[in-house]
Amino acid sequence: MKNRNKVLSVLLATSLVLGTAACGTQQPASDNTGADTQQATENTGDQATEAASTEEVATSGSDAPLVIASDDFSEKFSEFFAASVPDQRVADFTSVALLTNDRAGELIYNGIEGETKTYNGTDYNYQGIADCVVTENADGTVDYEFKLRQGVKFADGEELTADDVIFSYYVYIDPSYDGSASTYALPIKGLAEYRSGSDTLFNLLVKGGADNTDFTFVTEDQQKKFFETDLPEAGAKFAQSIADYCTAKGYAAATEAVAKADIANAMANWGFAKDNEDGTITTAATGTTFDVAGGQAPTAEDFWNEMMTSYEGDVVTLSSTEKADNEVLDFLSDDYKVAIATGDSVDHVEGIQKVDDYTVKVTLTEVDATAIYQLAIMVSPMHYYGDPSKYDYDNNKFGFEKGDLSSVRAKTTTPMGAGPYKFEKFENKIVYMTANENYWEGVPVTKNLQFKVTSNADKESGVVQGTVDISDPSASKSALEQIAGENSNGEISGDKLTTVLTDYRGYGYIGMNSENVCVGGDNGSEASKNLRKAIATVISVYRDVTIDSYYGEAASVINYPISNTSWAAPQASDPDYKVAFSVDVDGNDIYTAGMSEDEKYAAALQAALGYFEAAGYTVTDGKLTAAPEGAKMGYEVMIGGGGSGDHPSFGILTAASESLKTIGFDLQINDLSDTSILWNALEAGTAELWCAAWQTTLDPDMFQIYHSEGGSAGHYRIYSDELDKLVLEARTVTDQAVRKALYKEALDYVVDFACEIPVYQRQDCNIFSTERINVDTITPDQTTYYTYLNEIHKIAMN
């Protein structure tokens, strides 16, 4: 059901990278509650044992380790291949980025000398390992020249130089690279010629198929071994990983017999089999019935074969869509990840140049405002991840054989770099790290640091009881009240706990698939927009009271589909700022000053009737009596409230549903205990309305969400040439004021299309043990872009 990959892609996008902007685009999450719950329900079985072992080492004194609560790890502690926030965070602590950013999220281009920026009335100086000069040339090309600080050393004492930057770039752009970074997609001069004429052995075999007779690029033995032995074995392990994931989550089937059989249970939960009432399951693609209650449970091989049948043998799509923790490729040997020459290509990238031992220049063929976030990479040591004997810049050798990243992949579980801490080991769900004595900003004050897997339910109590020193519980109203109750002063910061709230880099929303909620099959018609505006108007009016009830001061209602943390977000002081869905079908304001809440609710419902009528609905005596062609008298909204309504938007939907029912419209709330059902529906295009959240990066680029070719555009089904043009134009200018104006146009377009209702901007919560941590050493004035993680080397224990 496409579960784990959705959550991980989300979490990766919000990784608080030490001293840099996270690369990538906006990504979907179920919302604060849903995403956190999925992480929190894992790995609670060993809680008591882990707590006891941590308590033994977390004693008072300056030598005590700093223990940070973490969600579960996938053991991909690599800047190149990390696939989750916990893994990324570990990698980041061992690494250092070319550029850093300030508290407002602005990049620091003069890191060597440093830049002083004022925030909240205080001056702060930001330094980094490099300067960057960006030059737009007369021929339309753009140069990014990075000048490195001399004397920066990796944890093993080797100096960081231009060769390490060059090596890192070449890993990211290698034809066989399959990590999450997208540096290879930039318009770097000569990059297309470098990546052309090659493909991985895995892709060649899959494309050729088991019946291939052309052995130009693969051998007959390779093909036979792949399809007869290696792929089935990897497929079975892939299927088992899904079963293990379902077990870890506690997912159960409808009947007890099926629930006890891990593969049968996974097949039922993942949508590949129907759980019958008699203890049997019937598979969806082949129609095979397994008598699980009678002892005939399916195997991992059966599950894999069922998936292959369902996907008609399309291994690539199956792998990337259905994965829980790993794709099929992860279960194959590295031999299949090596790229093979299939045509002409060049041996170097013209646009990546080593100017001298401490200077690297990257040339783009055109302006791309998002490029700097991809180019400001975390620098990895060539001598550790690559092979020094294979590095010769003058002869176009870059530390590994082109197409073969096996040496890099071999270090995935044991990272090393120039960051503040050194990775020691991962054991019993704890990552152990020690201070990097060569760290360029100075040896970290706290010598030992641990990341400890902690359930969300224990993130507050763990700090109180001493099993962890820092954690990040959900910032709901009840959670903050509980935190305040631990302190003798009744505040969220006191003698037991110190709390820091920062704006979440994202926002909660309610979405609509415009093709499923439309009139006459034309999702862009005025009638279709009016239908969606009718629904959105009623939903929107209940946002204020409900969000305040759920979050209190830890969240606020937003009116545009963009995080308020972004510099591109419209502000209430802007002359053209408008409350979302606050005008009627004639463009008149629905609400007036001094209206009571009940008066607002009544006004919104009356405005909705106007929109419904304009959409073609028959309205008689204030009620809907018939829907126009292609529309319905009600729609379903999916929400991941755990089946118990535990979701910030649940109260909004409940109130809106009751209100709409009075005029004859049925807004059906489907409260899901398994949010993978929601992701499945979104990807399949069957969802009508849903609740989720977007998580964002430093740059407000809207390509991923709203452009027709963006990965998440299919959720809304906008597919608009006009909107595409605005999104792409904003990428081609670097003037922030111009980009903001373009994004405002794009946001207005989305609001008018009425496929997304912005709901809330919540806050992230970090709590610190006042008793065990010297709170005076915690980073002051933390923001969504600059937290204690950026200055982890300064934190001291009491």
Secondary structure as the mmCIF struct_conf table of DSSP 4:
data_model
#
loop_
_struct_conf.conf_type_id
_struct_conf.id
_struct_conf.beg_label_comp_id
_struct_conf.beg_label_asym_id
_struct_conf.beg_label_seq_id
_struct_conf.end_label_comp_id
_struct_conf.end_label_asym_id
_struct_conf.end_label_seq_id
HELX_RH_AL_P HELX_RH_AL_P1 ARG A 4 ALA A 13
TURN_TY1_P TURN_TY1_P1 THR A 14 THR A 14
TURN_TY1_P TURN_TY1_P2 LEU A 18 GLY A 19
BEND BEND1 THR A 20 THR A 20
HELX_LH_PP_P HELX_LH_PP_P1 ALA A 21 CYS A 23
BEND BEND2 GLY A 24 GLY A 24
STRN STRN1 GLN A 27 ALA A 29
BEND BEND3 SER A 30 SER A 30
HELX_RH_AL_P HELX_RH_AL_P2 ASN A 32 ALA A 40
TURN_TY1_P TURN_TY1_P3 THR A 41 THR A 41
BEND BEND4 GLU A 42 ASN A 43
TURN_TY1_P TURN_TY1_P4 GLY A 45 ASP A 46
HELX_RH_AL_P HELX_RH_AL_P3 GLN A 47 VAL A 57
BEND BEND5 SER A 60 GLY A 61
TURN_TY1_P TURN_TY1_P5 SER A 62 ASP A 63
BEND BEND6 ALA A 64 ALA A 64
HELX_LH_PP_P HELX_LH_PP_P2 PRO A 65 PRO A 65
STRN STRN2 LEU A 66 SER A 70
BEND BEND7 GLU A 75 GLU A 75
TURN_TY1_P TURN_TY1_P6 GLU A 79 PHE A 81
BEND BEND8 SER A 84 SER A 84
HELX_RH_AL_P HELX_RH_AL_P4 VAL A 85 PHE A 93
TURN_TY1_P TURN_TY1_P7 THR A 94 THR A 94
STRN STRN3 VAL A 96 ALA A 97
BEND BEND9 LEU A 98 LEU A 98
STRN STRN4 THR A 100 ASN A 101
TURN_TY1_P TURN_TY1_P8 ARG A 103 ALA A 104
BEND BEND10 GLY A 105 GLY A 105
STRN STRN5 LEU A 107 ILE A 108
BEND BEND11 TYR A 109 TYR A 109
STRN STRN6 ASN A 110 ASN A 110
TURN_TY1_P TURN_TY1_P9 GLY A 111 GLU A 113
STRN STRN7 GLU A 115 TYR A 119
TURN_TY1_P TURN_TY1_P10 ASN A 120 GLY A 121
STRN STRN8 THR A 122 TYR A 126
BEND BEND12 ILE A 129 ILE A 129
STRN STRN9 ALA A 130 GLU A 136
TURN_TY1_P TURN_TY1_P11 ALA A 138 ASP A 139
BEND BEND13 GLY A 140 GLY A 140
STRN STRN10 VAL A 142 LEU A 148
HELX_LH_PP_P HELX_LH_PP_P3 ARG A 149 ARG A 149
TURN_TY1_P TURN_TY1_P12 GLN A 150 GLY A 151
STRN STRN11 LYS A 153 LYS A 153
TURN_TY1_P TURN_TY1_P13 ALA A 155 ASP A 156
BEND BEND14 GLY A 157 GLY A 157
HELX_LH_PP_P HELX_LH_PP_P4 GLU A 158 GLU A 158
STRN STRN12 GLU A 159 GLU A 159
HELX_LH_PP_P HELX_LH_PP_P5 LEU A 160 LEU A 160
HELX_RH_AL_P HELX_RH_AL_P5 ALA A 162 ILE A 173
TURN_TY1_P TURN_TY1_P14 PRO A 175 SER A 176
BEND BEND15 GLY A 179 SER A 180
HELX_RH_3T_P HELX_RH_3T_P1 THR A 183 ALA A 185
BEND BEND16 LEU A 186 LEU A 186
STRN STRN13 ILE A 188 ILE A 188
TURN_TY1_P TURN_TY1_P15 LYS A 189 GLY A 190
HELX_RH_AL_P HELX_RH_AL_P6 LEU A 191 ARG A 195
BEND BEND17 SER A 196 GLY A 197
STRN STRN14 SER A 198 THR A 200
HELX_RH_AL_P HELX_RH_AL_P7 LEU A 201 GLY A 208
TURN_TY1_P TURN_TY1_P16 ALA A 210 ASP A 211
BEND BEND18 THR A 216 VAL A 218
HELX_RH_AL_P HELX_RH_AL_P8 GLU A 220 LYS A 225
HELX_RH_PI_P HELX_RH_PI_P1 PHE A 226 ASP A 230
HELX_RH_AL_P HELX_RH_AL_P9 LEU A 231 LYS A 249
TURN_TY1_P TURN_TY1_P17 GLY A 250 GLY A 250
BEND BEND19 ALA A 254 THR A 255
HELX_RH_AL_P HELX_RH_AL_P10 GLU A 256 LYS A 260
BEND BEND20 ALA A 261 ALA A 261
HELX_RH_AL_P HELX_RH_AL_P11 ASP A 262 ASN A 269
TURN_TY1_P TURN_TY1_P18 TRP A 270 GLY A 271
BEND BEND21 PHE A 272 PHE A 272
STRN STRN15 ALA A 273 ASP A 275
TURN_TY1_P TURN_TY1_P19 GLU A 277 ASP A 278
BEND BEND22 GLY A 279 GLY A 279
STRN STRN16 ILE A 281 THR A 283
TURN_TY1_P TURN_TY1_P20 ALA A 284 THR A 286
STRN STRN17 THR A 289 PHE A 290
TURN_TY1_P TURN_TY1_P21 VAL A 292 GLY A 295
HELX_LH_PP_P HELX_LH_PP_P6 ALA A 297 THR A 299
HELX_RH_AL_P HELX_RH_AL_P12 ALA A 300 SER A 310
TURN_TY1_P TURN_TY1_P22 TYR A 311 GLY A 313
HELX_RH_AL_P HELX_RH_AL_P13 VAL A 315 GLU A 322
BEND BEND23 ALA A 324 ASP A 325
HELX_RH_3T_P HELX_RH_3T_P2 VAL A 328 PHE A 331
BEND BEND24 LEU A 332 LEU A 332
HELX_RH_3T_P HELX_RH_3T_P3 ASP A 334 LYS A 337
BEND BEND25 VAL A 338 VAL A 338
STRN STRN18 ALA A 339 ALA A 341
BEND BEND26 GLY A 343 GLY A 343
BEND BEND27 ASP A 347 HIS A 348
TURN_TY1_P TURN_TY1_P23 GLU A 350 GLY A 351
STRN STRN19 ILE A 352 ASP A 356
TURN_TY1_P TURN_TY1_P24 ASP A 357 TYR A 358
STRN STRN20 THR A 359 LEU A 364
BEND BEND28 THR A 365 GLU A 366
TURN_TY1_P TURN_TY1_P25 ALA A 369 THR A 370
HELX_RH_AL_P HELX_RH_AL_P14 ALA A 371 LEU A 375
BEND BEND29 ALA A 376 ALA A 376
HELX_LH_PP_P HELX_LH_PP_P7 ILE A 377 ILE A 377
STRN STRN21 MET A 378 VAL A 379
HELX_RH_AL_P HELX_RH_AL_P15 MET A 382 TYR A 385
BEND BEND30 GLY A 386 GLY A 386
HELX_RH_3T_P HELX_RH_3T_P4 PRO A 388 LYS A 390
STRN STRN22 TYR A 391 ASP A 392
HELX_RH_3T_P HELX_RH_3T_P5 TYR A 393 ASN A 395
TURN_TY1_P TURN_TY1_P26 ASN A 396 ASN A 396
STRN STRN23 LYS A 397 PHE A 398
BEND BEND31 GLY A 399 PHE A 400
TURN_TY1_P TURN_TY1_P27 LYS A 402 GLY A 403
HELX_RH_AL_P HELX_RH_AL_P16 SER A 406 ARG A 409
TURN_TY1_P TURN_TY1_P28 ALA A 410 THR A 413
BEND BEND32 THR A 414 THR A 414
BEND BEND33 ALA A 418 PRO A 420
STRN STRN24 TYR A 421 GLU A 427
TURN_TY1_P TURN_TY1_P29 ASN A 428 LYS A 429
STRN STRN25 ILE A 430 ALA A 435
TURN_TY1_P TURN_TY1_P30 GLU A 437 ASN A 438
TURN_TY1_P TURN_TY1_P31 TRP A 440 GLU A 441
BEND BEND34 VAL A 445 LYS A 447
STRN STRN26 ASN A 448 VAL A 453
HELX_RH_3T_P HELX_RH_3T_P6 ASN A 456 ASP A 458
HELX_RH_AL_P HELX_RH_AL_P17 LYS A 459 GLN A 465
TURN_TY1_P TURN_TY1_P32 GLY A 466 GLY A 466
BEND BEND35 THR A 467 THR A 467
BEND BEND36 ASP A 469 ASP A 469
STRN STRN27 ILE A 470 SER A 471
HELX_RH_AL_P HELX_RH_AL_P18 LYS A 477 GLU A 486
BEND BEND37 ASN A 487 ASN A 487
TURN_TY1_P TURN_TY1_P33 SER A 488 ASN A 489
BEND BEND38 GLY A 490 LYS A 496
STRN STRN28 LEU A 497 ASP A 503
BEND BEND39 ARG A 505 ARG A 505
STRN STRN29 GLY A 506 MET A 512
TURN_TY1_P TURN_TY1_P34 SER A 514 ASN A 516
BEND BEND40 VAL A 517 VAL A 517
STRN STRN30 VAL A 519 VAL A 519
TURN_TY1_P TURN_TY1_P35 GLY A 520 GLY A 521
STRN STRN31 ASP A 522 ASP A 522
TURN_TY1_P TURN_TY1_P36 ASN A 523 GLY A 524
BEND BEND41 SER A 525 SER A 525
HELX_RH_AL_P HELX_RH_AL_P19 GLU A 526 VAL A 541
TURN_TY1_P TURN_TY1_P37 TYR A 542 TYR A 542
HELX_RH_AL_P HELX_RH_AL_P20 ARG A 543 TYR A 551
HELX_RH_3T_P HELX_RH_3T_P7 GLY A 552 ALA A 554
STRN STRN32 ALA A 555 VAL A 557
BEND BEND42 ASN A 559 ILE A 562
TURN_TY1_P TURN_TY1_P38 ASN A 564 THR A 565
BEND BEND43 SER A 566 SER A 566
TURN_TY1_P TURN_TY1_P39 TRP A 567 ALA A 568
BEND BEND44 ALA A 569 ALA A 569
TURN_TY1_P TURN_TY1_P40 ALA A 572 SER A 573
BEND BEND45 ASP A 574 ASP A 574
TURN_TY1_P TURN_TY1_P41 PRO A 575 ASP A 576
TURN_TY1_P TURN_TY1_P42 ALA A 580 PHE A 581
STRN STRN33 VAL A 583 VAL A 583
TURN_TY1_P TURN_TY1_P43 VAL A 585 ASP A 586
BEND BEND46 GLY A 587 GLY A 587
STRN STRN34 ASP A 589 ASP A 589
BEND BEND47 ILE A 590 ILE A 590
TURN_TY1_P TURN_TY1_P44 ALA A 593 GLY A 594
HELX_RH_AL_P HELX_RH_AL_P21 GLU A 597 ALA A 615
TURN_TY1_P TURN_TY1_P45 GLY A 616 GLY A 616
STRN STRN35 THR A 618 THR A 620
TURN_TY1_P TURN_TY1_P46 ASP A 621 GLY A 622
STRN STRN36 LYS A 623 ALA A 626
HELX_LH_PP_P HELX_LH_PP_P8 ALA A 627 PRO A 628
TURN_TY1_P TURN_TY1_P47 GLU A 629 GLY A 630
BEND BEND48 MET A 633 MET A 633
STRN STRN37 GLY A 634 ILE A 639
BEND BEND49 GLY A 641 GLY A 641
TURN_TY1_P TURN_TY1_P48 GLY A 642 GLY A 645
BEND BEND50 HIS A 647 HIS A 647
TURN_TY1_P TURN_TY1_P49 PRO A 648 SER A 649
HELX_RH_AL_P HELX_RH_AL_P22 PHE A 650 LYS A 661
TURN_TY1_P TURN_TY1_P50 THR A 662 GLY A 664
STRN STRN38 ASP A 666 ASP A 671
BEND BEND51 SER A 673 SER A 673
TURN_TY1_P TURN_TY1_P51 THR A 675 THR A 675
HELX_RH_AL_P HELX_RH_AL_P23 SER A 676 ALA A 684
TURN_TY1_P TURN_TY1_P52 GLY A 685 GLY A 685
BEND BEND52 GLU A 688 GLU A 688
STRN STRN39 LEU A 689 GLN A 695
BEND BEND53 LEU A 698 ASP A 699
HELX_RH_AL_P HELX_RH_AL_P24 PHE A 703 TYR A 706
BEND BEND54 HIS A 707 HIS A 707
TURN_TY1_P TURN_TY1_P53 SER A 708 GLU A 709
BEND BEND55 GLY A 710 GLY A 710
TURN_TY1_P TURN_TY1_P54 GLY A 711 SER A 712
HELX_RH_AL_P HELX_RH_AL_P25 ALA A 713 TYR A 716
TURN_TY1_P TURN_TY1_P55 ARG A 717 ARG A 717
HELX_RH_AL_P HELX_RH_AL_P26 ASP A 721 ARG A 731
BEND BEND56 THR A 732 THR A 732
HELX_RH_AL_P HELX_RH_AL_P27 GLN A 736 PHE A 753
TURN_TY1_P TURN_TY1_P56 ALA A 754 ALA A 754
STRN STRN40 GLU A 756 SER A 769
TURN_TY1_P TURN_TY1_P57 THR A 770 ARG A 772
STRN STRN41 ILE A 773 ILE A 773
HELX_RH_3T_P HELX_RH_3T_P8 VAL A 775 THR A 777
BEND BEND57 ILE A 778 ILE A 778
HELX_LH_PP_P HELX_LH_PP_P9 THR A 779 THR A 779
BEND BEND58 PRO A 780 ASP A 781
STRN STRN42 THR A 783 THR A 783
TURN_TY1_P TURN_TY1_P58 THR A 784 TYR A 785
STRN STRN43 TYR A 786 TYR A 786
HELX_RH_3T_P HELX_RH_3T_P9 TYR A 788 LYS A 794
STRN STRN44 MET A 797 MET A 797
#
